[in-house]
Amino acid sequence: MTWWRALRQTTRSGLAVERTRLEPLVALRGAAGLAIVIGASLALFGPAVAASSAFGAFQAAIATFQRSWRPRPELAIASGTSLAISTFLGYLTGSHLLLFLVLLALWTFLAGLSWSAGPTIGLIATSNVAIMLVTITLPTSVAAAAGHAAMMVVGGAVQAALVIVFPVRRWGAHRDALADALAAEADYARRLRHDPVAPFDPAPLMTARAAAHITPRQARTRPAELHGARGLAERIRPVLASLADPALGAPAEGPERDRVRELLAAAGAILDAAARAIRHGTPVDLPPAAISTFRTPDTGAILKGPPHRAATRLGTLLRDVVEVATGTATSAPRPAGTAHVDGAVTSGEGHDPTAAAPQRPGEGHPQPLTPPGGTLVRPGLTALVPAAAKAMRATLNPRSPVTRHALRVTTVTVTGYAAGTLLPLGHGYWAPMAAVMVMRPDFSQTYARAVARFGGTLVGVTLATALVQLAHPGTYLSGALAAASAGLMYLLMRTGQFAAQACVAAYVVFLLGMGGEQWTQTVPERVVLTLIGGILAMAAYAVYPAWETPRLRTRLADWLAANGRYAAAVVAHYADPAGKNCPDVRTALLAARTARASWQEALERAEHEPVRHRGLSRAAAADAGQALSQLGRVAMLLEAHLPDRGTPPVPAAAALADALRTATERGAQAVRERRVPEWNPVRDALDAWEPGEAPDRVVRRGGTLLLRALADLSDALDTAPPPMLVDGTDTNAGAGKADGPQGPEDPTTR
């Protein structure tokens, strides 16, 4: 991508305003906390202290809005306290330019490194540096600086108290995440009716898992319908895929396929009903047609073998999802009016009359894997501090994108502050403040935010100045307008940077106007210096970049290795059956999902970078990603058919598992070294396999599909032109024709 095209795309992205769900009550709570702090500070201490405390409350409210599933009061207190410390130390050194520049460089570098600990911590630290540049100009003495710092702590405490006293949708984000996961499963079931190998993005499941991390205290008050449904959704996905896939499930055409389509449609309807019930906290309203589909005994008469087992398991899992969504435990007495749920239970059991009895946890299906105590524990604030320090130390090397970002933002901030101080414009801190707020570790966000910052500043200061000229507000009215601007920013924060920056610009104009500064003293300097800060930020990334494009091969290799470990763990359990509850398989699956998400994030960033592909073209990256997705999908299908404990083992599966583990590790190293990986160990293990009966036949078919996916990966990475004969004929022309369109072997023939 050329620089011109990259700039055009980032400009469009920065100025875009997205349609998203607004949360007016949350915005009103943040604005109310800010208004309380401003009003009390004005009445007790005056405009200067009110401005400082307002900045503390403003930043604390933003901290509580970060993606933490439930607003964390401790984040508001930590934000206000850290801003207070920064302001006090900044004021103490502010009279000595060189000493302050040293402090500013240290603070900015640590803030840049803090992005390695997560976006929430990174944003809080970055905002503290930016706001500190303003607040150190407000006090007039050391005692006053201490008082201003204390009021910032108070501002954070007020926002924390409001979060505790007035919770808004206490479990709303958790409900939405879980409902989105079930809705994604429902959509997947419907797509499988028409495309038996349809892809599935596990992002909703990963989001639901992140939302499930709660503290032990929260676990005691969590609604019953949020217990267990996430683990059930995790287990439904491979069952749906195994039921629909022609290689390991029902044939592609015929009565079995028609029955599978009916079951998938009914499963989608039931999952949608459960998702609605969980999202709104209402009883489950199951469609009668879907219940009838699962209640009929035709399933057992039509489906046999693996498809019938998948249908049976799907009915059991759907029953449990409905019971969880209703807020009842599997072993609890069923309330009146839920007999139709039992109909869905027996549906998956086909014609087996003994299947009507409800199964206890652990008898018919494994329960969600959780740490001791049954909860995915979320660490508290005290535990986050050492974890953040460890993450910062781990990324402290010149090749790390976060370290490069820290060096970049530190250089720009110090340079911008020195330049703003020397320029005869006044308010020189606006240039480094703008640079700090727009700079991020990746290219697209930095450039998009720079454009949004400048455009939003123009709109915000224009509207705010026009309002000041018309209304001539006094001190208290300026404070009220500042609180209203902040509330509007809280409301529109998730619609895009342009709208948010316009509100922030108006907020600063009103807040400084509350302190007695005229618009002629703030608006021109702010516009010019914001432009300078944005240009410095964009130039710094161009001069000292941290491109994602050259690291695509590393991300791809990590995904390959993670998928290989997942596939090997699944195949190994055919040689040593341990039932469906296999912690090592679950751990490997989560690692593979994380690696996949890192690859997709890197690929998305690389698409907007003005850099050559450097060994991995877009077409090769797309084909390689598709091949690895297929590798993970086949492993998931094999997981759905894992043999129960006590099933006769498949000794050959152990050799295949070892071959997969070894070959994918070597293949990952080959990808990093820009070589085409080879899969001879996997091929040899399959060639030495003596076909047998189920489950031998299932894992043998799966092994063939795994090898095919690995071969597709090698084909995607083999971009070297084939050698030509003397007459100009391609030596590979016609290769593979004898194998047919399906590759060297059709697994359905075994």
C-alpha positions in Angstrom: 0.0 0.0 0.0 1.3 3.5 -0.9 1.6 6.2 1.6 -1.0 8.2 -0.1 -3.6 5.4 0.1 -2.6 4.6 3.7 -3.1 8.3 4.7 -6.4 8.4 2.9 -7.7 5.3 4.7 -6.6 6.4 8.1 -8.1 9.9 7.5 -11.4 8.3 6.6 -11.2 6.1 9.7 -10.4 8.9 12.0 -13.3 11.1 10.9 -15.8 8.3 10.9 -18.7 8.3 13.4 -19.9 4.8 14.1 -23.4 3.8 15.0 -23.3 1.9 18.3 -25.3 1.3 21.4 -25.3 4.3 23.7 -25.5 4.1 27.4 -27.1 7.4 28.6 -27.4 6.4 32.3 -23.7 5.6 32.5 -22.8 8.9 30.8 -25.2 10.8 33.2 -23.6 9.2 36.2 -20.1 10.3 35.1 -21.3 13.8 34.3 -23.1 14.0 37.6 -19.9 13.0 39.5 -18.0 15.7 37.6 -20.7 18.3 38.3 -20.6 17.5 42.0 -16.8 17.9 42.2 -16.9 21.2 40.2 -19.7 22.7 42.2 -18.2 21.7 45.6 -14.7 22.9 44.6 -16.0 26.2 43.3 -18.0 26.9 46.5 -15.1 25.9 48.8 -11.9 26.7 47.1 -12.4 28.7 43.9 -12.0 28.2 40.1 -8.3 27.1 40.1 -8.9 24.2 42.5 -12.2 23.4 40.8 -10.3 23.0 37.5 -7.8 20.6 39.0 -10.5 18.5 40.8 -12.5 18.5 37.6 -9.6 17.0 35.6 -9.3 14.3 38.3 -13.0 13.4 38.2 -13.0 13.6 34.4 -10.2 11.1 34.0 -11.5 8.9 36.8 -14.8 8.5 35.0 -13.0 7.6 31.7 -11.1 4.9 33.6 -14.3 3.3 34.8 -15.6 3.2 31.2 -12.8 0.9 30.0 -13.7 -2.6 29.1 -13.6 -4.3 32.5 -17.2 -5.8 32.3 -18.2 -4.1 35.5 -17.1 -0.6 36.3 -14.3 -1.0 38.8 -14.3 1.7 41.5 -10.7 1.0 42.3 -9.8 2.1 38.7 -11.3 5.5 39.4 -9.4 5.8 42.7 -6.1 4.7 41.1 -6.6 7.1 38.2 -7.2 10.1 40.5 -4.4 9.2 42.8 -1.8 8.7 40.0 -2.9 12.0 38.4 -2.4 13.7 41.8 1.1 12.3 42.2 2.0 13.3 38.7 0.7 16.8 39.1 2.4 17.4 42.4 5.8 16.1 41.2 5.4 18.0 38.0 4.7 21.3 39.8 7.8 20.8 42.0 10.0 20.5 39.0 8.1 22.8 36.7 10.1 25.9 37.5 13.3 24.1 36.2 12.9 23.3 32.6 15.6 20.7 32.3 14.6 18.9 35.5 10.9 18.9 34.4 11.9 17.5 31.0 13.7 14.7 32.7 10.6 13.9 34.8 8.4 14.2 31.7 10.6 11.8 29.8 10.6 9.2 32.6 6.8 9.5 33.1 6.1 9.3 29.4 8.4 6.3 28.8 6.7 4.4 31.6 3.3 5.3 30.2 4.4 4.1 26.8 5.6 0.8 28.3 2.3 0.4 30.2 0.5 -0.6 27.0 2.1 -4.0 27.4 0.0 -4.5 30.5 -3.3 -3.9 28.6 -5.2 -1.1 26.9 -6.9 0.0 30.1 -3.7 0.6 32.0 -2.0 2.1 28.9 -4.8 4.6 28.4 -4.9 5.6 32.1 -1.2 6.2 32.2 -1.1 8.1 28.9 -4.0 10.3 29.9 -2.3 11.1 33.2 0.8 12.4 31.4 -1.4 14.5 29.0 -3.5 16.0 31.8 -0.5 16.6 34.0 0.8 19.0 31.4 -2.2 21.2 32.0 -2.8 20.8 35.7 0.8 21.7 36.7 0.1 25.3 35.4 -2.8 25.8 37.8 -1.2 25.9 41.4 0.7 28.9 42.5 2.7 27.4 45.5 3.8 24.1 46.9 0.9 24.1 49.4 -1.5 24.9 46.6 -0.1 22.1 44.5 -0.7 19.7 47.4 -4.2 21.0 47.7 -4.9 20.5 44.0 -3.5 17.0 44.2 -5.7 16.2 47.1 -8.8 17.4 45.2 -7.9 15.2 42.3 -7.9 12.2 44.7 -11.3 13.4 45.9 -12.6 13.6 42.3 -11.6 10.0 41.7 -13.2 9.0 45.0 -16.5 10.7 44.1 -16.6 8.8 40.8 -15.8 5.6 42.6 -18.6 6.2 45.1 -21.1 6.8 42.4 -20.2 3.6 40.7 -20.9 1.7 43.9 -24.1 3.6 44.9 -25.6 3.8 41.4 -24.7 0.7 39.5 -26.1 0.7 35.9 -26.9 -2.8 34.5 -24.8 -4.4 37.1 -24.5 -7.6 35.1 -25.5 -6.2 31.8 -22.2 -6.5 30.0 -21.8 -10.1 31.2 -25.3 -10.9 29.9 -24.6 -9.3 26.6 -21.3 -11.2 26.1 -22.9 -14.6 27.0 -26.0 -13.9 24.8 -23.7 -12.8 21.9 -21.9 -16.1 22.2 -25.1 -18.2 22.1 -26.4 -16.0 19.2 -23.2 -16.7 17.3 -23.7 -20.4 17.8 -27.3 -20.1 16.5 -26.1 -18.3 13.4 -23.4 -20.9 12.9 -26.0 -23.7 13.1 -28.1 -22.0 10.4 -25.1 -21.4 8.1 -24.1 -25.0 8.4 -27.4 -26.0 6.9 -26.3 -24.6 3.6 -22.5 -24.8 3.9 -21.4 -27.9 5.9 -17.9 -26.5 6.3 -18.9 -22.9 7.1 -16.2 -21.0 9.1 -16.8 -19.9 12.7 -15.2 -16.9 14.4 -14.5 -17.8 18.0 -14.3 -14.1 19.0 -17.7 -14.2 20.8 -16.6 -17.2 22.8 -13.4 -15.5 23.7 -15.3 -12.4 24.8 -17.7 -14.5 26.9 -14.7 -16.1 28.6 -13.2 -12.7 29.4 -16.5 -11.6 30.9 -16.6 -14.8 33.0 -13.5 -13.7 35.0 -15.0 -12.3 38.2 -14.0 -11.9 41.8 -15.0 -14.5 44.4 -17.3 -11.8 46.0 -19.0 -11.2 42.6 -19.4 -15.0 42.2 -21.7 -15.1 45.2 -24.1 -12.6 43.7 -23.9 -13.6 40.0 -27.4 -14.4 38.5 -28.1 -18.1 38.1 -28.5 -17.8 34.3 -24.9 -16.7 34.0 -23.6 -20.0 35.5 -22.5 -22.7 33.1 -23.9 -21.5 29.8 -20.6 -20.3 28.5 -19.1 -23.8 28.9 -22.1 -25.3 27.2 -21.7 -22.9 24.3 -18.1 -24.0 24.0 -19.1 -27.6 23.7 -22.0 -27.0 21.3 -19.8 -25.6 18.6 -17.8 -28.8 17.8 -20.9 -30.9 18.0 -22.7 -28.7 15.4 -19.7 -28.9 13.1 -19.3 -32.7 13.5 -23.0 -33.2 12.8 -22.9 -31.1 9.6 -19.5 -32.1 8.2 -19.8 -34.7 5.4 -16.4 -36.2 6.1 -17.1 -37.2 9.7 -20.9 -36.7 9.9 -23.9 -37.2 7.7 -23.5 -37.8 4.0 -23.7 -34.7 1.7 -27.1 -35.7 0.2 -30.0 -38.0 1.1 -32.4 -38.4 4.0 -29.6 -38.2 6.6 -28.6 -34.7 5.3 -32.2 -33.5 5.3 -32.6 -34.6 8.9 -29.4 -32.9 9.9 -30.6 -29.7 8.3 -33.8 -29.9 10.3 -31.9 -30.4 13.5 -29.5 -27.5 12.8 -32.4 -25.2 12.1 -34.1 -26.2 15.3 -30.9 -25.8 17.3 -30.5 -22.3 15.9 -34.0 -21.4 17.0 -33.5 -22.8 20.6 -30.1 -21.1 21.0 -31.6 -17.8 19.9 -34.4 -18.2 22.4 -31.9 -18.9 25.2 -29.8 -15.9 24.1 -32.8 -13.5 24.3 -33.7 -14.9 27.7 -30.2 -14.4 29.1 -29.8 -10.9 27.6 -33.0 -9.6 29.1 -33.3 -11.9 32.2 -36.7 -13.3 31.1 -38.0 -16.8 30.8 -37.1 -18.9 27.8 -39.8 -19.0 25.1 -39.0 -22.0 23.0 -40.5 -22.2 19.4 -42.9 -25.2 19.3 -41.6 -26.2 15.9 -38.1 -26.5 17.2 -39.3 -28.6 20.1 -41.2 -30.9 17.8 -38.1 -31.4 15.7 -36.1 -32.7 18.6 -39.0 -34.6 20.2 -39.7 -36.9 17.2 -38.2 -40.4 17.3 -37.3 -40.2 13.6 -33.7 -39.0 14.5 -32.7 -42.4 15.8 -34.3 -44.2 12.8 -32.6 -42.1 10.2 -29.1 -41.3 11.7 -26.6 -43.9 12.6 -23.1 -44.0 13.9 -21.2 -40.7 14.5 -24.1 -38.5 13.2 -26.5 -40.1 15.6 -24.0 -39.7 18.5 -23.6 -36.0 17.6 -27.4 -35.5 17.4 -27.8 -37.2 20.8 -25.2 -35.0 22.4 -26.6 -31.9 20.8 -30.0 -32.6 22.3 -28.5 -33.0 25.7 -26.5 -29.8 25.5 -29.4 -27.8 24.3 -31.5 -29.1 27.2 -28.8 -27.9 29.6 -28.5 -24.5 27.8 -32.3 -24.0 28.2 -32.2 -24.9 31.9 -29.3 -22.6 32.6 -31.0 -19.7 30.7 -34.1 -20.4 32.8 -31.9 -20.0 35.9 -32.3 -23.5 37.2 -29.6 -26.1 37.8 -29.6 -29.4 36.0 -30.2 -31.3 39.2 -32.8 -28.9 40.6 -36.5 -29.6 40.5 -38.1 -28.3 37.4 -40.7 -25.6 37.9 -44.2 -26.0 36.5 -44.6 -25.2 32.8 -41.2 -26.5 31.7 -42.3 -29.9 30.5 -41.6 -28.6 26.9 -37.9 -28.4 27.9 -37.9 -32.1 28.7 -39.3 -32.6 25.2 -36.1 -31.0 23.9 -34.1 -33.2 26.2 -35.5 -36.5 24.9 -35.3 -35.4 21.3 -31.6 -35.9 20.9 -31.9 -39.3 22.4 -33.9 -40.6 19.5 -35.9 -43.7 20.2 -34.0 -44.7 23.4 -36.7 -44.8 26.2 -34.1 -44.5 29.0 -32.9 -41.2 27.7 -35.9 -39.3 29.2 -34.3 -39.3 32.7 -32.3 -36.1 33.3 -28.6 -36.7 33.6 -26.6 -35.4 36.6 -23.6 -33.3 36.0 -20.7 -35.4 34.8 -22.8 -38.3 33.7 -23.8 -37.4 30.2 -21.5 -34.5 29.4 -18.6 -32.7 31.0 -19.1 -29.5 33.0 -17.3 -26.3 32.2 -13.7 -26.3 33.2 -13.0 -23.8 36.0 -10.4 -23.4 38.7 -11.1 -24.7 42.2 -14.1 -22.9 43.5 -16.0 -22.9 40.2 -15.0 -19.4 39.1 -12.6 -17.9 36.6 -11.0 -15.6 39.1 -10.3 -12.0 38.1 -7.3 -10.5 39.9 -7.8 -7.4 42.1 -6.0 -4.1 41.8 -3.2 -5.1 44.1 -2.5 -8.2 41.9 -2.6 -6.2 38.7 0.4 -4.0 39.8 3.0 -6.8 39.9 1.5 -8.3 36.8 1.8 -5.0 34.9 5.4 -4.6 36.1 6.2 -8.0 34.9 4.7 -7.4 31.5 6.6 -4.1 31.1 9.9 -5.8 31.9 9.1 -8.6 29.4 8.7 -6.1 26.5 11.7 -3.9 27.4 13.8 -4.6 24.4 14.5 -2.5 21.2 12.7 -4.9 18.9 9.4 -4.8 20.9 6.7 -2.6 19.3 5.7 -1.4 22.7 9.3 -0.3 23.6 9.6 1.4 20.2 6.3 3.2 21.0 7.6 4.3 24.4 10.8 5.7 22.9 8.8 7.4 20.1 6.2 9.0 22.4 8.9 10.1 24.9 10.9 11.8 22.2 7.9 13.6 20.7 6.6 14.7 24.1 9.9 16.2 25.2 10.5 17.8 21.9 6.9 19.1 21.7 7.1 20.6 25.2 10.4 22.3 24.5 9.2 23.7 21.2 5.9 24.9 22.7 7.8 26.6 25.5 10.0 28.4 23.1 7.3 29.4 20.7 5.7 32.8 21.4 2.2 31.4 21.4 1.5 30.6 25.1 0.0 27.4 26.4 2.9 25.4 24.9 1.8 22.2 26.7 -1.0 21.7 24.1 1.5 20.4 21.5 2.9 17.5 23.6 -0.5 16.9 25.1 -2.0 16.3 21.6 0.9 14.1 20.6 0.6 11.9 23.8 -3.1 11.4 23.3 -2.9 10.4 19.7 0.1 8.1 19.7 -0.5 4.4 19.9 1.8 1.4 19.3 0.4 0.8 15.8 0.4 2.9 12.7 -3.3 3.0 11.8 -4.5 4.1 15.3 -1.8 6.8 15.6 -2.6 8.4 12.2 -6.4 8.0 12.5 -6.4 9.5 16.0 -4.1 12.4 14.9 -6.6 13.3 12.2 -9.6 12.9 14.6 -7.8 15.0 17.2 -7.3 17.9 14.9 -10.7 17.7 13.2 -12.5 17.3 16.5 -10.5 20.2 18.1 -11.6 22.5 15.2 -15.3 21.6 15.6 -15.2 21.6 19.4 -13.5 24.9 19.9 -15.6 26.5 17.2 -18.9 25.5 18.8 -17.7 26.2 22.3 -16.4 29.6 21.3 -19.6 30.5 19.5 -21.5 29.6 22.6 -19.2 31.6 24.8 -19.6 34.6 22.6 -23.4 34.4 22.6 -24.0 33.5 26.3 -21.0 35.1 28.0 -21.2 32.5 30.8 -19.9 33.2 34.3 -18.0 30.9 36.5 -20.7 28.6 37.5 -22.4 28.5 34.1 -19.0 27.7 32.5 -18.6 24.8 35.0 -22.0 23.5 34.1 -21.2 23.7 30.4 -18.0 21.8 31.0 -19.8 19.1 32.9 -22.4 18.9 30.0 -19.6 18.6 27.4 -17.9 15.8 29.5 -21.3 14.0 29.7 -21.7 14.2 26.0 -18.2 12.9 25.5 -19.0 9.9 27.9 -22.1 9.3 25.8 -20.4 9.4 22.4 -17.1 7.9 23.4 -17.7 4.6 21.6 -18.9 6.2 18.4 -15.4 7.2 17.3 -12.6 9.6 18.1 -13.9 12.5 16.1 -17.0 13.0 18.1 -15.2 12.4 21.4 -12.4 14.8 20.6 -14.9 17.5 19.7 -16.5 17.2 23.1 -13.1 17.1 24.9 -12.1 20.4 23.1 -15.3 22.1 24.2 -14.8 20.7 27.7 -11.3 22.3 28.0 -12.5 25.7 26.6 -15.3 25.9 29.2 -13.2 24.6 32.0 -10.4 27.1 31.4 -13.0 29.8 30.8 -14.3 29.0 34.3 -10.8 30.0 35.6 -11.1 33.4 33.9 -9.2 32.8 30.6 -10.8 34.4 27.6 -11.4 32.4 24.4 -8.9 34.7 22.6 -6.2 33.4 24.9 -7.0 29.7 24.3 -8.6 28.9 21.0 -5.9 30.1 18.4 -3.0 28.6 20.4 -4.9 25.4 21.0 -5.7 24.9 17.3 -2.1 25.7 16.1 -0.4 23.7 18.8 -2.7 20.7 18.3 -1.8 20.7 14.7 1.9 20.8 15.6 1.5 17.9 18.1 -0.3 15.8 15.5 2.3 16.4 12.9 5.1 15.5 15.3 3.3 12.2 16.2 2.8 11.3 12.6 6.3 12.2 11.6 7.7 10.2 14.5 6.0 7.0 13.4 7.3 7.5 9.8 10.8 8.0 11.0 10.9 5.3 13.7 8.1 2.8 12.9 7.1 -0.5 14.4 5.5 -2.1 11.3 3.5 -5.2 11.8 4.0 -6.5 8.2 7.5 -7.9 8.7 6.2 -9.8 11.8 3.4 -11.6 9.9 5.5 -14.8 9.5 6.2 -14.9 13.2 2.5 -14.6 14.0 1.7 -17.2 11.4 4.3 -19.6 12.9 2.9 -19.1 16.4 -0.6 -20.0 15.2 0.7 -23.1 13.4 2.6 -24.3 16.5 -0.5 -23.7 18.7 -2.8 -25.5 16.3 -0.3 -28.4 16.1 -0.3 -28.7 19.9 -4.1 -28.6 19.9 -4.5 -31.3 17.2 -1.8 -33.5 18.9 -3.5 -33.3 22.2 -6.9 -34.3 20.7 -5.4 -37.2 18.7 -3.4 -38.5 21.7 -6.7 -39.1 23.6 -7.8 -41.6 21.0 -4.7 -43.6 22.0 -5.5 -43.1 25.7 -9.2 -42.5 26.1 -10.0 -40.2 29.0 -13.6 -39.2 28.2 -14.7 -35.8 27.1 -13.2 -33.9 30.0 -9.6 -33.3 29.0 -7.9 -30.3 30.6 -4.9 -30.5 28.3 -7.1 -30.3 25.2 -8.9 -27.3 26.6 -5.7 -25.5 27.4 -4.3 -26.1 24.0 -7.5 -24.9 22.4 -7.4 -21.6 24.3 -3.8 -21.1 23.3 -4.7 -21.8 19.6 -7.5 -19.2 19.8 -5.2 -16.6 21.3 -2.6 -17.2 18.6 -5.3 -17.0 15.9 -6.5 -13.7 17.4 -3.0 -12.3 17.4 -2.6 -13.3 13.7 -5.8 -11.7 12.7 -5.0 -8.5 14.6 -1.6 -8.4 13.0 -3.0 -9.0 9.5 -5.6 -6.2 10.0 -2.9 -3.8 11.1 -0.6 -4.8 8.2 -3.3 -4.1 5.6 -3.3 -0.4 6.5 0.5 -0.1 6.5 2.4 1.6 3.6 5.0 -1.3 3.6 5.8 -4.0 1.1 4.9 -7.6 2.1 8.5 -8.6 2.6 8.1 -12.3 1.9 4.4 -12.8 2.6 2.0 -11.3 0.1 -1.6 -10.7 0.8 -2.7 -13.7 -1.3 -0.2 -16.0 0.5 -1.4 -14.7 3.9 -5.0 -15.2 3.1 -4.4 -18.8 1.8 -2.2 -19.6 4.8 -4.8 -18.3 7.2 -7.5 -20.4 5.5 -5.3 -23.5 5.7 -4.6 -23.1 9.4 -8.3 -22.4 10.1 -9.1 -25.7 8.4 -6.4 -27.4 10.6 -8.0 -26.1 13.7 -11.5 -27.0 12.4 -10.5 -30.7 11.8 -9.0 -30.9 15.3 -12.3 -29.5 16.6 -14.2 -32.2 14.8 -12.0 -34.9 16.2 -12.5 -33.4 19.7 -16.3 -33.7 19.2 -15.9 -37.5 18.7 -13.4 -38.1 21.5 -14.0 -41.7 22.8 -15.5 -42.2 26.3 -13.3 -43.6 29.1 -13.1 -47.3 28.8 -13.3 -47.3 25.0 -10.7 -49.6 23.3 -7.7 -47.4 22.5 -6.2 -46.7 19.1 -2.5 -47.4 19.4 -1.6 -45.8 16.0 -3.1 -42.5 17.2 -0.1 -42.1 19.6 2.4 -42.1 16.8 0.2 -39.7 14.8 0.0 -37.3 17.8 3.8 -37.3 18.2 4.3 -36.7 14.5 1.9 -33.8 14.5 3.6 -32.2 17.5 7.0 -32.6 16.0 6.2 -31.7 12.5 4.2 -28.5 13.4 7.0 -27.3 15.7 9.6 -27.8 12.9 7.1 -26.3 10.4 6.7 -23.2 12.6 10.5 -22.7 12.6 10.5 -23.1 8.8 7.9 -20.4 8.5 9.9 -18.0 10.6 13.0 -18.7 8.4 11.0 -18.1 5.2 11.2 -21.8 4.2 8.4 -24.0 3.0 7.5 -26.5 5.8 7.4 -30.2 5.1 5.2 -32.8 6.8 7.0 -36.1 6.2 6.5 -37.3 9.8 2.7 -36.9 9.6 2.6 -38.6 6.2 4.7 -41.5 7.4 2.5 -42.0 10.5 -0.6 -42.2 8.3 1.1 -44.5 5.8 2.0 -46.9 8.6 -1.6 -46.9 9.9 -3.6 -50.1 9.5 -7.3 -49.1 9.2 -9.7 -50.5 11.7 -13.1 -50.0 13.1 -14.5 -47.0 15.0 -13.1 -44.9 16.7 -10.1 -45.9 14.6 -11.9 -45.0 11.4 -12.8 -41.5 12.7 -9.4 -40.5 13.8 -7.8 -42.0 10.7 -10.1 -39.8 8.5 -9.3 -36.9 10.7 -5.6 -37.5 10.4 -5.9 -37.4 6.6 -7.8 -34.1 6.8 -5.1 -32.7 9.1 -2.4 -33.7 6.6 -4.4 -32.1 3.8 -4.6 -28.8 5.7 -0.9 -28.8 6.4 -0.2 -29.5 2.7 -2.4 -26.5 1.8 -0.4 -24.4 4.1 2.8 -25.4 2.4 1.3 -24.7 -1.0 0.2 -21.2 0.2 3.8 -20.4 1.4 5.5 -21.9 -1.7 5.5 -18.7 -3.8 8.7 -19.6 -5.8 8.0 -19.9 -9.6 8.1 -23.5 -10.9 11.1 -24.5 -13.1 10.5 -24.4 -16.8 11.6 -27.0 -19.4 13.5 -26.0 -22.5 10.3 -25.8 -24.5 8.8 -23.4 -21.9 6.4 -26.0 -20.4 5.7 -25.7 -16.6 7.2 -28.8 -14.9 4.3 -28.8 -12.5 1.6 -28.6 -15.2 -0.9 -31.4 -14.7 0.5 -32.3 -11.3 -2.1 -33.5 -9.0 -4.6 -34.3 -11.7 -4.5 -37.9 -10.8 -5.4 -37.1 -7.3 -8.6 -35.3 -8.3 -10.0 -32.1 -6.9 -10.0 -33.4 -3.3 -6.2 -34.0 -3.1 -4.2 -37.2 -2.8 -6.9 -39.1 -0.8 -10.6 -38.8 -0.2 -11.1 -39.5 3.5 -14.7 -40.7 2.9 -13.4 -43.7 1.0 -11.7 -45.2 4.0 
